[in-house]
Amino acid sequence: ELGSVVCDWQIPTDTRVVRFTATVDRGLEIPEGDEANNVAEELVAIQESVTEDGVKSGDDGMGQSALLVLSSIAALALLALIGYMMPPKIKKIE
């Protein structure tokens, strides 16, 4: 039977990396062939918090919007350039 665990935890706001350690079957109650794989330790990178409207704390959101608009304009300009440089359609002569 597989199970899952949810872990809510609080960290200081100035922390960028935390060490997360998980131990399962500490009492060795589950019979298994390899008892050495019951402990896992990972470093978890902490990113800036995001508010409910999707904007990172301390960010006005204009940078991402401007990047999206400029990328769209560049893509349209590239498509127009490709269309301009294409050879004309071949006409069938009867």
Secondary structure, DSSP 8 states (H G I E B T S, - for coil): ------------TT--EEEEEEE--TT--S--S-GGGSEEEEEEE----B-TTS-BTT--SHHHHHHHHHHHHHHHHHHHHHHHHS--------
